[in-house]
Amino acid sequence: MKIAIYLIITCVISTGALLGALNAHNPFPAFALAFGVWTLFLWGCNRLCKKK
């Protein structure tokens, strides 16, 4: 259940960042935020799976 909540939050943040990159003069910080959130999500899932 915890992973599902993290997944939804990750999707919302990354979608907002990528939509913000559409109108940004320099979209690379928004891209970094979007991919950074996914990296943190995958890292956290990896840690949770190793604990179980």
All heavy atoms as atom14 arrays in JSON, in Angstrom:
{
  "sequence": "MKIAIYLIITCVISTGALLGALNAHNPFPAFALAFGVWTLFLWGCNRLCKKK",
  "atom14_mask": [
    [1, 1, 1, 1, 1, 1, 1, 1, 0, 0, 0, 0, 0, 0],
    [1, 1, 1, 1, 1, 1, 1, 1, 1, 0, 0, 0, 0, 0],
    [1, 1, 1, 1, 1, 1, 1, 1, 0, 0, 0, 0, 0, 0],
    [1, 1, 1, 1, 1, 0, 0, 0, 0, 0, 0, 0, 0, 0],
    [1, 1, 1, 1, 1, 1, 1, 1, 0, 0, 0, 0, 0, 0],
    [1, 1, 1, 1, 1, 1, 1, 1, 1, 1, 1, 1, 0, 0],
    [1, 1, 1, 1, 1, 1, 1, 1, 0, 0, 0, 0, 0, 0],
    [1, 1, 1, 1, 1, 1, 1, 1, 0, 0, 0, 0, 0, 0],
    [1, 1, 1, 1, 1, 1, 1, 1, 0, 0, 0, 0, 0, 0],
    [1, 1, 1, 1, 1, 1, 1, 0, 0, 0, 0, 0, 0, 0],
    [1, 1, 1, 1, 1, 1, 0, 0, 0, 0, 0, 0, 0, 0],
    [1, 1, 1, 1, 1, 1, 1, 0, 0, 0, 0, 0, 0, 0],
    [1, 1, 1, 1, 1, 1, 1, 1, 0, 0, 0, 0, 0, 0],
    [1, 1, 1, 1, 1, 1, 0, 0, 0, 0, 0, 0, 0, 0],
    [1, 1, 1, 1, 1, 1, 1, 0, 0, 0, 0, 0, 0, 0],
    [1, 1, 1, 1, 0, 0, 0, 0, 0, 0, 0, 0, 0, 0],
    [1, 1, 1, 1, 1, 0, 0, 0, 0, 0, 0, 0, 0, 0],
    [1, 1, 1, 1, 1, 1, 1, 1, 0, 0, 0, 0, 0, 0],
    [1, 1, 1, 1, 1, 1, 1, 1, 0, 0, 0, 0, 0, 0],
    [1, 1, 1, 1, 0, 0, 0, 0, 0, 0, 0, 0, 0, 0],
    [1, 1, 1, 1, 1, 0, 0, 0, 0, 0, 0, 0, 0, 0],
    [1, 1, 1, 1, 1, 1, 1, 1, 0, 0, 0, 0, 0, 0],
    [1, 1, 1, 1, 1, 1, 1, 1, 0, 0, 0, 0, 0, 0],
    [1, 1, 1, 1, 1, 0, 0, 0, 0, 0, 0, 0, 0, 0],
    [1, 1, 1, 1, 1, 1, 1, 1, 1, 1, 0, 0, 0, 0],
    [1, 1, 1, 1, 1, 1, 1, 1, 0, 0, 0, 0, 0, 0],
    [1, 1, 1, 1, 1, 1, 1, 0, 0, 0, 0, 0, 0, 0],
    [1, 1, 1, 1, 1, 1, 1, 1, 1, 1, 1, 0, 0, 0],
    [1, 1, 1, 1, 1, 1, 1, 0, 0, 0, 0, 0, 0, 0],
    [1, 1, 1, 1, 1, 0, 0, 0, 0, 0, 0, 0, 0, 0],
    [1, 1, 1, 1, 1, 1, 1, 1, 1, 1, 1, 0, 0, 0],
    [1, 1, 1, 1, 1, 0, 0, 0, 0, 0, 0, 0, 0, 0],
    [1, 1, 1, 1, 1, 1, 1, 1, 0, 0, 0, 0, 0, 0],
    [1, 1, 1, 1, 1, 0, 0, 0, 0, 0, 0, 0, 0, 0],
    [1, 1, 1, 1, 1, 1, 1, 1, 1, 1, 1, 0, 0, 0],
    [1, 1, 1, 1, 0, 0, 0, 0, 0, 0, 0, 0, 0, 0],
    [1, 1, 1, 1, 1, 1, 1, 0, 0, 0, 0, 0, 0, 0],
    [1, 1, 1, 1, 1, 1, 1, 1, 1, 1, 1, 1, 1, 1],
    [1, 1, 1, 1, 1, 1, 1, 0, 0, 0, 0, 0, 0, 0],
    [1, 1, 1, 1, 1, 1, 1, 1, 0, 0, 0, 0, 0, 0],
    [1, 1, 1, 1, 1, 1, 1, 1, 1, 1, 1, 0, 0, 0],
    [1, 1, 1, 1, 1, 1, 1, 1, 0, 0, 0, 0, 0, 0],
    [1, 1, 1, 1, 1, 1, 1, 1, 1, 1, 1, 1, 1, 1],
    [1, 1, 1, 1, 0, 0, 0, 0, 0, 0, 0, 0, 0, 0],
    [1, 1, 1, 1, 1, 1, 0, 0, 0, 0, 0, 0, 0, 0],
    [1, 1, 1, 1, 1, 1, 1, 1, 0, 0, 0, 0, 0, 0],
    [1, 1, 1, 1, 1, 1, 1, 1, 1, 1, 1, 0, 0, 0],
    [1, 1, 1, 1, 1, 1, 1, 1, 0, 0, 0, 0, 0, 0],
    [1, 1, 1, 1, 1, 1, 0, 0, 0, 0, 0, 0, 0, 0],
    [1, 1, 1, 1, 1, 1, 1, 1, 1, 0, 0, 0, 0, 0],
    [1, 1, 1, 1, 1, 1, 1, 1, 1, 0, 0, 0, 0, 0],
    [1, 1, 1, 1, 1, 1, 1, 1, 1, 0, 0, 0, 0, 0]
  ],
  "atom14_positions": [
    [[0.81, -1.19, 0.0], [0.0, 0.0, 0.0], [0.86, 1.26, 0.0], [0.53, 2.24, -0.63], [-0.91, -0.04, 1.23], [-1.88, 1.08, 1.28], [-3.04, 0.9, -0.07], [-4.08, 2.27, 0.22], [0.0, 0.0, 0.0], [0.0, 0.0, 0.0], [0.0, 0.0, 0.0], [0.0, 0.0, 0.0], [0.0, 0.0, 0.0], [0.0, 0.0, 0.0]],
    [[1.98, 1.18, 0.74], [2.88, 2.32, 0.82], [3.48, 2.63, -0.56], [3.61, 3.79, -0.93], [3.97, 2.03, 1.83], [4.88, 3.2, 2.11], [6.03, 2.79, 3.02], [5.68, 3.04, 4.44], [6.82, 2.85, 5.35], [0.0, 0.0, 0.0], [0.0, 0.0, 0.0], [0.0, 0.0, 0.0], [0.0, 0.0, 0.0], [0.0, 0.0, 0.0]],
    [[3.82, 1.59, -1.3], [4.41, 1.77, -2.62], [3.4, 2.41, -3.58], [3.77, 3.25, -4.41], [4.94, 0.44, -3.17], [6.13, -0.02, -2.34], [5.38, 0.59, -4.62], [6.69, -1.35, -2.74], [0.0, 0.0, 0.0], [0.0, 0.0, 0.0], [0.0, 0.0, 0.0], [0.0, 0.0, 0.0], [0.0, 0.0, 0.0], [0.0, 0.0, 0.0]],
    [[2.13, 2.05, -3.46], [1.11, 2.62, -4.33], [0.96, 4.13, -4.08], [0.82, 4.91, -5.03], [-0.22, 1.92, -4.11], [0.0, 0.0, 0.0], [0.0, 0.0, 0.0], [0.0, 0.0, 0.0], [0.0, 0.0, 0.0], [0.0, 0.0, 0.0], [0.0, 0.0, 0.0], [0.0, 0.0, 0.0], [0.0, 0.0, 0.0], [0.0, 0.0, 0.0]],
    [[1.01, 4.53, -2.83], [0.92, 5.96, -2.5], [2.14, 6.69, -3.04], [2.03, 7.79, -3.61], [0.76, 6.14, -0.98], [-0.59, 5.59, -0.54], [0.89, 7.61, -0.59], [-0.78, 5.51, 0.94], [0.0, 0.0, 0.0], [0.0, 0.0, 0.0], [0.0, 0.0, 0.0], [0.0, 0.0, 0.0], [0.0, 0.0, 0.0], [0.0, 0.0, 0.0]],
    [[3.32, 6.1, -2.86], [4.54, 6.72, -3.39], [4.5, 6.82, -4.92], [4.97, 7.8, -5.5], [5.78, 5.95, -2.97], [6.15, 6.1, -1.51], [6.85, 5.1, -0.85], [5.8, 7.22, -0.78], [7.19, 5.22, 0.48], [6.14, 7.36, 0.55], [6.83, 6.36, 1.18], [7.16, 6.48, 2.5], [0.0, 0.0, 0.0], [0.0, 0.0, 0.0]],
    [[3.94, 5.82, -5.57], [3.82, 5.83, -7.02], [2.91, 6.96, -7.49], [3.24, 7.68, -8.44], [3.31, 4.49, -7.53], [3.06, 4.39, -9.04], [4.38, 4.52, -9.79], [2.37, 3.09, -9.37], [0.0, 0.0, 0.0], [0.0, 0.0, 0.0], [0.0, 0.0, 0.0], [0.0, 0.0, 0.0], [0.0, 0.0, 0.0], [0.0, 0.0, 0.0]],
    [[1.79, 7.15, -6.83], [0.86, 8.21, -7.21], [1.5, 9.58, -7.0], [1.41, 10.46, -7.88], [-0.45, 8.08, -6.41], [-1.19, 6.82, -6.86], [-1.32, 9.31, -6.58], [-2.36, 6.45, -5.99], [0.0, 0.0, 0.0], [0.0, 0.0, 0.0], [0.0, 0.0, 0.0], [0.0, 0.0, 0.0], [0.0, 0.0, 0.0], [0.0, 0.0, 0.0]],
    [[2.18, 9.76, -5.88], [2.85, 11.04, -5.62], [3.94, 11.29, -6.65], [4.11, 12.41, -7.16], [3.41, 11.07, -4.19], [2.25, 11.09, -3.19], [4.32, 12.26, -3.97], [2.67, 10.87, -1.76], [0.0, 0.0, 0.0], [0.0, 0.0, 0.0], [0.0, 0.0, 0.0], [0.0, 0.0, 0.0], [0.0, 0.0, 0.0], [0.0, 0.0, 0.0]],
    [[4.7, 10.25, -6.99], [5.75, 10.38, -8.0], [5.18, 10.76, -9.35], [5.73, 11.63, -10.04], [6.54, 9.06, -8.1], [7.11, 8.77, -6.84], [7.64, 9.15, -9.13], [0.0, 0.0, 0.0], [0.0, 0.0, 0.0], [0.0, 0.0, 0.0], [0.0, 0.0, 0.0], [0.0, 0.0, 0.0], [0.0, 0.0, 0.0], [0.0, 0.0, 0.0]],
    [[4.08, 10.14, -9.73], [3.45, 10.46, -11.01], [2.97, 11.9, -11.06], [3.14, 12.58, -12.08], [2.29, 9.52, -11.28], [2.78, 7.85, -11.69], [0.0, 0.0, 0.0], [0.0, 0.0, 0.0], [0.0, 0.0, 0.0], [0.0, 0.0, 0.0], [0.0, 0.0, 0.0], [0.0, 0.0, 0.0], [0.0, 0.0, 0.0], [0.0, 0.0, 0.0]],
    [[2.38, 12.37, -9.97], [1.87, 13.75, -9.94], [3.02, 14.75, -10.04], [2.95, 15.72, -10.82], [1.03, 13.97, -8.67], [0.73, 15.44, -8.45], [-0.25, 13.17, -8.73], [0.0, 0.0, 0.0], [0.0, 0.0, 0.0], [0.0, 0.0, 0.0], [0.0, 0.0, 0.0], [0.0, 0.0, 0.0], [0.0, 0.0, 0.0], [0.0, 0.0, 0.0]],
    [[4.08, 14.53, -9.28], [5.21, 15.46, -9.3], [5.89, 15.46, -10.66], [6.2, 16.52, -11.21], [6.21, 15.11, -8.18], [5.58, 15.4, -6.82], [7.5, 15.91, -8.33], [6.4, 14.92, -5.65], [0.0, 0.0, 0.0], [0.0, 0.0, 0.0], [0.0, 0.0, 0.0], [0.0, 0.0, 0.0], [0.0, 0.0, 0.0], [0.0, 0.0, 0.0]],
    [[6.13, 14.29, -11.22], [6.83, 14.23, -12.5], [5.97, 14.78, -13.63], [6.49, 15.44, -14.54], [7.29, 12.81, -12.81], [6.18, 11.96, -12.99], [0.0, 0.0, 0.0], [0.0, 0.0, 0.0], [0.0, 0.0, 0.0], [0.0, 0.0, 0.0], [0.0, 0.0, 0.0], [0.0, 0.0, 0.0], [0.0, 0.0, 0.0], [0.0, 0.0, 0.0]],
    [[4.66, 14.54, -13.58], [3.78, 15.1, -14.6], [3.77, 16.62, -14.53], [3.84, 17.31, -15.55], [2.36, 14.55, -14.45], [2.39, 13.14, -14.58], [1.43, 15.13, -15.49], [0.0, 0.0, 0.0], [0.0, 0.0, 0.0], [0.0, 0.0, 0.0], [0.0, 0.0, 0.0], [0.0, 0.0, 0.0], [0.0, 0.0, 0.0], [0.0, 0.0, 0.0]],
    [[3.7, 17.15, -13.32], [3.74, 18.61, -13.15], [5.05, 19.2, -13.64], [5.05, 20.26, -14.28], [0.0, 0.0, 0.0], [0.0, 0.0, 0.0], [0.0, 0.0, 0.0], [0.0, 0.0, 0.0], [0.0, 0.0, 0.0], [0.0, 0.0, 0.0], [0.0, 0.0, 0.0], [0.0, 0.0, 0.0], [0.0, 0.0, 0.0], [0.0, 0.0, 0.0]],
    [[6.14, 18.53, -13.36], [7.44, 19.04, -13.81], [7.55, 19.0, -15.33], [8.06, 19.94, -15.95], [8.56, 18.23, -13.18], [0.0, 0.0, 0.0], [0.0, 0.0, 0.0], [0.0, 0.0, 0.0], [0.0, 0.0, 0.0], [0.0, 0.0, 0.0], [0.0, 0.0, 0.0], [0.0, 0.0, 0.0], [0.0, 0.0, 0.0], [0.0, 0.0, 0.0]],
    [[7.08, 17.91, -15.94], [7.19, 17.81, -17.4], [6.23, 18.78, -18.1], [6.56, 19.33, -19.16], [6.94, 16.38, -17.85], [8.04, 15.39, -17.45], [7.63, 13.97, -17.82], [9.36, 15.75, -18.09], [0.0, 0.0, 0.0], [0.0, 0.0, 0.0], [0.0, 0.0, 0.0], [0.0, 0.0, 0.0], [0.0, 0.0, 0.0], [0.0, 0.0, 0.0]],
    [[5.06, 19.01, -17.52], [4.16, 20.03, -18.08], [4.74, 21.43, -17.91], [4.58, 22.29, -18.78], [2.78, 19.94, -17.44], [1.93, 18.74, -17.86], [0.66, 18.69, -17.04], [1.61, 18.8, -19.34], [0.0, 0.0, 0.0], [0.0, 0.0, 0.0], [0.0, 0.0, 0.0], [0.0, 0.0, 0.0], [0.0, 0.0, 0.0], [0.0, 0.0, 0.0]],
    [[5.4, 21.66, -16.8], [6.07, 22.94, -16.6], [7.22, 23.16, -17.56], [7.52, 24.29, -17.94], [0.0, 0.0, 0.0], [0.0, 0.0, 0.0], [0.0, 0.0, 0.0], [0.0, 0.0, 0.0], [0.0, 0.0, 0.0], [0.0, 0.0, 0.0], [0.0, 0.0, 0.0], [0.0, 0.0, 0.0], [0.0, 0.0, 0.0], [0.0, 0.0, 0.0]],
    [[7.85, 22.08, -17.98], [8.97, 22.18, -18.92], [8.5, 22.6, -20.31], [9.3, 23.12, -21.1], [9.72, 20.86, -19.0], [0.0, 0.0, 0.0], [0.0, 0.0, 0.0], [0.0, 0.0, 0.0], [0.0, 0.0, 0.0], [0.0, 0.0, 0.0], [0.0, 0.0, 0.0], [0.0, 0.0, 0.0], [0.0, 0.0, 0.0], [0.0, 0.0, 0.0]],
    [[7.23, 22.38, -20.61], [6.72, 22.75, -21.94], [6.79, 24.25, -22.17], [7.05, 24.7, -23.29], [5.29, 22.27, -22.11], [5.09, 20.77, -22.24], [3.6, 20.44, -22.24], [5.74, 20.26, -23.51], [0.0, 0.0, 0.0], [0.0, 0.0, 0.0], [0.0, 0.0, 0.0], [0.0, 0.0, 0.0], [0.0, 0.0, 0.0], [0.0, 0.0, 0.0]],
    [[6.53, 25.04, -21.13], [6.51, 26.5, -21.28], [7.73, 27.19, -20.72], [7.8, 28.41, -20.72], [5.25, 27.06, -20.59], [4.0, 26.62, -21.29], [3.97, 26.48, -22.5], [2.95, 26.39, -20.52], [0.0, 0.0, 0.0], [0.0, 0.0, 0.0], [0.0, 0.0, 0.0], [0.0, 0.0, 0.0], [0.0, 0.0, 0.0], [0.0, 0.0, 0.0]],
    [[8.68, 26.44, -20.23], [9.86, 27.03, -19.6], [10.88, 27.47, -20.66], [11.01, 26.85, -21.72], [10.5, 26.03, -18.66], [0.0, 0.0, 0.0], [0.0, 0.0, 0.0], [0.0, 0.0, 0.0], [0.0, 0.0, 0.0], [0.0, 0.0, 0.0], [0.0, 0.0, 0.0], [0.0, 0.0, 0.0], [0.0, 0.0, 0.0], [0.0, 0.0, 0.0]],
    [[11.58, 28.54, -20.34], [12.64, 29.0, -21.22], [13.81, 28.01, -21.21], [14.42, 27.74, -22.24], [13.12, 30.38, -20.77], [14.19, 30.96, -21.62], [13.97, 31.33, -22.92], [15.49, 31.21, -21.36], [15.11, 31.8, -23.43], [16.05, 31.73, -22.49], [0.0, 0.0, 0.0], [0.0, 0.0, 0.0], [0.0, 0.0, 0.0], [0.0, 0.0, 0.0]],
    [[14.1, 27.47, -20.03], [15.15, 26.46, -19.87], [14.49, 25.23, -19.23], [14.3, 25.19, -18.01], [16.28, 26.99, -19.0], [17.43, 26.03, -18.89], [17.47, 25.02, -19.59], [18.37, 26.32, -18.01], [0.0, 0.0, 0.0], [0.0, 0.0, 0.0], [0.0, 0.0, 0.0], [0.0, 0.0, 0.0], [0.0, 0.0, 0.0], [0.0, 0.0, 0.0]],
    [[14.14, 24.22, -20.01], [13.39, 23.09, -19.44], [14.22, 22.06, -18.7], [13.67, 21.17, -18.07], [12.76, 22.45, -20.68], [13.72, 22.74, -21.77], [14.27, 24.12, -21.46], [0.0, 0.0, 0.0], [0.0, 0.0, 0.0], [0.0, 0.0, 0.0], [0.0, 0.0, 0.0], [0.0, 0.0, 0.0], [0.0, 0.0, 0.0], [0.0, 0.0, 0.0]],
    [[15.54, 22.17, -18.73], [16.38, 21.13, -18.15], [16.25, 20.97, -16.64], [16.3, 19.85, -16.15], [17.84, 21.32, -18.57], [18.02, 21.14, -20.05], [18.33, 22.22, -20.86], [17.84, 19.9, -20.63], [18.47, 22.05, -22.22], [17.98, 19.73, -22.0], [18.3, 20.81, -22.79], [0.0, 0.0, 0.0], [0.0, 0.0, 0.0], [0.0, 0.0, 0.0]],
    [[16.05, 22.05, -15.85], [15.81, 21.82, -14.41], [14.52, 21.04, -14.15], [14.47, 20.21, -13.23], [15.72, 23.23, -13.82], [16.5, 24.08, -14.76], [16.29, 23.47, -16.12], [0.0, 0.0, 0.0], [0.0, 0.0, 0.0], [0.0, 0.0, 0.0], [0.0, 0.0, 0.0], [0.0, 0.0, 0.0], [0.0, 0.0, 0.0], [0.0, 0.0, 0.0]],
    [[13.5, 21.28, -14.96], [12.25, 20.53, -14.8], [12.45, 19.06, -15.18], [11.91, 18.17, -14.53], [11.14, 21.15, -15.64], [0.0, 0.0, 0.0], [0.0, 0.0, 0.0], [0.0, 0.0, 0.0], [0.0, 0.0, 0.0], [0.0, 0.0, 0.0], [0.0, 0.0, 0.0], [0.0, 0.0, 0.0], [0.0, 0.0, 0.0], [0.0, 0.0, 0.0]],
    [[13.22, 18.81, -16.22], [13.54, 17.43, -16.6], [14.31, 16.74, -15.48], [14.06, 15.58, -15.16], [14.35, 17.37, -17.88], [13.61, 17.78, -19.11], [14.29, 18.31, -20.19], [12.24, 17.62, -19.22], [13.62, 18.67, -21.35], [11.56, 17.98, -20.36], [12.25, 18.5, -21.43], [0.0, 0.0, 0.0], [0.0, 0.0, 0.0], [0.0, 0.0, 0.0]],
    [[15.27, 17.46, -14.89], [16.06, 16.9, -13.8], [15.16, 16.57, -12.6], [15.34, 15.52, -11.97], [17.16, 17.88, -13.39], [0.0, 0.0, 0.0], [0.0, 0.0, 0.0], [0.0, 0.0, 0.0], [0.0, 0.0, 0.0], [0.0, 0.0, 0.0], [0.0, 0.0, 0.0], [0.0, 0.0, 0.0], [0.0, 0.0, 0.0], [0.0, 0.0, 0.0]],
    [[14.21, 17.43, -12.31], [13.29, 17.16, -11.22], [12.44, 15.93, -11.51], [12.29, 15.05, -10.65], [12.38, 18.37, -10.98], [11.3, 18.18, -9.92], [11.92, 18.02, -8.55], [10.33, 19.33, -9.96], [0.0, 0.0, 0.0], [0.0, 0.0, 0.0], [0.0, 0.0, 0.0], [0.0, 0.0, 0.0], [0.0, 0.0, 0.0], [0.0, 0.0, 0.0]],
    [[11.9, 15.84, -12.72], [11.04, 14.72, -13.07], [11.8, 13.39, -13.01], [11.31, 12.42, -12.42], [10.45, 14.92, -14.46], [0.0, 0.0, 0.0], [0.0, 0.0, 0.0], [0.0, 0.0, 0.0], [0.0, 0.0, 0.0], [0.0, 0.0, 0.0], [0.0, 0.0, 0.0], [0.0, 0.0, 0.0], [0.0, 0.0, 0.0], [0.0, 0.0, 0.0]],
    [[12.96, 13.34, -13.6], [13.72, 12.09, -13.6], [14.34, 11.81, -12.23], [14.53, 10.65, -11.86], [14.77, 12.1, -14.69], [14.17, 12.07, -16.07], [14.34, 13.12, -16.95], [13.39, 11.0, -16.48], [13.77, 13.1, -18.2], [12.81, 10.96, -17.74], [13.0, 12.02, -18.6], [0.0, 0.0, 0.0], [0.0, 0.0, 0.0], [0.0, 0.0, 0.0]],
    [[14.65, 12.86, -11.48], [15.16, 12.68, -10.13], [14.12, 12.07, -9.21], [14.45, 11.22, -8.36], [0.0, 0.0, 0.0], [0.0, 0.0, 0.0], [0.0, 0.0, 0.0], [0.0, 0.0, 0.0], [0.0, 0.0, 0.0], [0.0, 0.0, 0.0], [0.0, 0.0, 0.0], [0.0, 0.0, 0.0], [0.0, 0.0, 0.0], [0.0, 0.0, 0.0]],
    [[12.86, 12.48, -9.36], [11.79, 11.9, -8.56], [11.64, 10.42, -8.87], [11.45, 9.6, -7.97], [10.48, 12.68, -8.79], [9.28, 11.95, -8.23], [10.56, 14.05, -8.19], [0.0, 0.0, 0.0], [0.0, 0.0, 0.0], [0.0, 0.0, 0.0], [0.0, 0.0, 0.0], [0.0, 0.0, 0.0], [0.0, 0.0, 0.0], [0.0, 0.0, 0.0]],
    [[11.71, 10.06, -10.14], [11.6, 8.65, -10.51], [12.79, 7.86, -9.99], [12.66, 6.71, -9.57], [11.47, 8.48, -12.02], [10.06, 8.69, -12.45], [9.55, 9.76, -13.1], [8.97, 7.79, -12.25], [8.21, 9.59, -13.31], [7.83, 8.39, -12.79], [8.85, 6.54, -11.65], [6.57, 7.77, -12.76], [7.6, 5.94, -11.6], [6.48, 6.55, -12.16]],
    [[13.97, 8.45, -9.99], [15.15, 7.79, -9.46], [14.99, 7.52, -7.96], [15.29, 6.42, -7.48], [16.41, 8.63, -9.71], [16.53, 8.88, -11.12], [17.65, 7.95, -9.21], [0.0, 0.0, 0.0], [0.0, 0.0, 0.0], [0.0, 0.0, 0.0], [0.0, 0.0, 0.0], [0.0, 0.0, 0.0], [0.0, 0.0, 0.0], [0.0, 0.0, 0.0]],
    [[14.5, 8.53, -7.23], [14.27, 8.34, -5.8], [13.19, 7.29, -5.54], [13.3, 6.49, -4.6], [13.86, 9.66, -5.15], [14.96, 10.7, -5.0], [14.38, 12.0, -4.49], [16.04, 10.19, -4.07], [0.0, 0.0, 0.0], [0.0, 0.0, 0.0], [0.0, 0.0, 0.0], [0.0, 0.0, 0.0], [0.0, 0.0, 0.0], [0.0, 0.0, 0.0]],
    [[12.16, 7.25, -6.37], [11.12, 6.25, -6.21], [11.67, 4.84, -6.42], [11.42, 3.94, -5.62], [9.97, 6.51, -7.2], [8.94, 5.42, -7.23], [8.04, 5.28, -6.19], [8.87, 4.55, -8.29], [7.09, 4.27, -6.2], [7.92, 3.54, -8.32], [7.03, 3.39, -7.27], [0.0, 0.0, 0.0], [0.0, 0.0, 0.0], [0.0, 0.0, 0.0]],
    [[12.43, 4.65, -7.48], [13.0, 3.32, -7.75], [14.0, 2.91, -6.68], [14.06, 1.75, -6.28], [13.63, 3.3, -9.14], [12.65, 3.45, -10.29], [13.41, 3.56, -11.61], [11.67, 2.31, -10.33], [0.0, 0.0, 0.0], [0.0, 0.0, 0.0], [0.0, 0.0, 0.0], [0.0, 0.0, 0.0], [0.0, 0.0, 0.0], [0.0, 0.0, 0.0]],
    [[14.78, 3.86, -6.19], [15.73, 3.58, -5.12], [15.0, 3.17, -3.85], [15.39, 2.22, -3.16], [16.61, 4.79, -4.9], [17.61, 4.63, -3.79], [18.61, 3.71, -3.71], [17.69, 5.42, -2.61], [19.32, 3.89, -2.55], [18.78, 4.93, -1.86], [16.96, 6.5, -2.13], [19.13, 5.49, -0.64], [17.33, 7.04, -0.92], [18.4, 6.54, -0.19]],
    [[13.92, 3.88, -3.52], [13.13, 3.55, -2.34], [12.46, 2.2, -2.47], [12.39, 1.43, -1.49], [0.0, 0.0, 0.0], [0.0, 0.0, 0.0], [0.0, 0.0, 0.0], [0.0, 0.0, 0.0], [0.0, 0.0, 0.0], [0.0, 0.0, 0.0], [0.0, 0.0, 0.0], [0.0, 0.0, 0.0], [0.0, 0.0, 0.0], [0.0, 0.0, 0.0]],
    [[11.94, 1.88, -3.66], [11.33, 0.56, -3.86], [12.36, -0.55, -3.72], [12.07, -1.61, -3.15], [10.68, 0.48, -5.24], [9.14, 1.38, -5.36], [0.0, 0.0, 0.0], [0.0, 0.0, 0.0], [0.0, 0.0, 0.0], [0.0, 0.0, 0.0], [0.0, 0.0, 0.0], [0.0, 0.0, 0.0], [0.0, 0.0, 0.0], [0.0, 0.0, 0.0]],
    [[13.55, -0.31, -4.21], [14.62, -1.28, -4.09], [14.96, -1.53, -2.62], [15.14, -2.68, -2.21], [15.85, -0.8, -4.86], [16.9, -1.87, -4.99], [16.63, -3.04, -4.83], [18.11, -1.44, -5.27], [0.0, 0.0, 0.0], [0.0, 0.0, 0.0], [0.0, 0.0, 0.0], [0.0, 0.0, 0.0], [0.0, 0.0, 0.0], [0.0, 0.0, 0.0]],
    [[15.01, -0.46, -1.83], [15.29, -0.61, -0.4], [14.18, -1.37, 0.31], [14.45, -2.22, 1.15], [15.47, 0.76, 0.25], [16.83, 1.35, 0.01], [17.05, 2.64, 0.8], [16.3, 2.7, 2.04], [15.8, 3.83, 2.54], [15.94, 4.96, 1.9], [15.15, 3.81, 3.69], [0.0, 0.0, 0.0], [0.0, 0.0, 0.0], [0.0, 0.0, 0.0]],
    [[12.92, -1.05, -0.02], [11.8, -1.75, 0.62], [11.78, -3.23, 0.26], [11.47, -4.07, 1.09], [10.48, -1.09, 0.22], [10.17, 0.25, 0.87], [8.89, 0.84, 0.29], [10.04, 0.09, 2.38], [0.0, 0.0, 0.0], [0.0, 0.0, 0.0], [0.0, 0.0, 0.0], [0.0, 0.0, 0.0], [0.0, 0.0, 0.0], [0.0, 0.0, 0.0]],
    [[12.09, -3.55, -1.0], [12.1, -4.95, -1.42], [13.23, -5.74, -0.75], [13.07, -6.91, -0.45], [12.21, -5.04, -2.93], [10.72, -4.5, -3.78], [0.0, 0.0, 0.0], [0.0, 0.0, 0.0], [0.0, 0.0, 0.0], [0.0, 0.0, 0.0], [0.0, 0.0, 0.0], [0.0, 0.0, 0.0], [0.0, 0.0, 0.0], [0.0, 0.0, 0.0]],
    [[14.36, -5.09, -0.52], [15.47, -5.77, 0.13], [15.16, -6.04, 1.6], [15.61, -7.02, 2.16], [16.75, -4.95, 0.02], [17.39, -5.02, -1.35], [18.69, -4.26, -1.37], [19.33, -4.38, -2.74], [20.59, -3.62, -2.8], [0.0, 0.0, 0.0], [0.0, 0.0, 0.0], [0.0, 0.0, 0.0], [0.0, 0.0, 0.0], [0.0, 0.0, 0.0]],
    [[14.38, -5.15, 2.25], [14.01, -5.36, 3.65], [13.09, -6.55, 3.79], [13.13, -7.25, 4.78], [13.35, -4.11, 4.21], [14.31, -3.0, 4.53], [13.6, -1.83, 5.17], [14.54, -0.7, 5.46], [13.84, 0.44, 6.04], [0.0, 0.0, 0.0], [0.0, 0.0, 0.0], [0.0, 0.0, 0.0], [0.0, 0.0, 0.0], [0.0, 0.0, 0.0]],
    [[12.21, -6.74, 2.81], [11.27, -7.85, 2.88], [11.98, -9.11, 2.45], [12.0, -10.13, 2.89], [10.09, -7.62, 1.95], [9.22, -6.52, 2.43], [8.01, -6.36, 1.52], [7.12, -5.25, 2.02], [5.95, -5.07, 1.21], [0.0, 0.0, 0.0], [0.0, 0.0, 0.0], [0.0, 0.0, 0.0], [0.0, 0.0, 0.0], [0.0, 0.0, 0.0]]
  ]
}
